[in-house]
Amino acid sequence: MEDRKNEIYKLLSENLDQLIKAYRALLEIVRKEKDILISAKIDELNENNKSKDAILVRVRSLENSRMKCARDLALATGTDVDQPRLLELASKLEESKGDRLRNLHSVLDLLIKRVSEVNKQNEELVNSAL
């Protein structure tokens, strides 16, 4: 059982690393979108939107994998399988693995907040231009 738990942890950790990379790419895209909106370059905006759509598809896929890994790890650690939380899972793992999950959670949380903030600013720019 311990081997299975370690295997699931490794998959989850790798998935979170990939999610962080995807959200970093998304953050760059929405920042670029903000610059494009300010300069009103429609062709660049269309290209940027294609990039954003592609990265969002990747994020959705990674999120689905993350949820599966989290549910599997929750099952292996005896935590809530229906709504597995990374911080709760981290508390059930050995210290170094728990610390790594907490760190990945913090980075991901911060990236998601930043993407949300820039996206909201972009929305305000679009609405003010209408």
Buried (B, 14 or more C-beta within 10 A) or exposed (E): EEEEBBEBBEBBBEBBBBBBBBBBBBBBBBBBBBEBBEEEEEEBBEEBEEBBEEBEEBBEEBEEBBEBBBBBBBBBBEBEBEEBEBEBBBEBBEEEBBEBBBEBBEBBEEBBEBBEEBBEBBEEBEEEEE
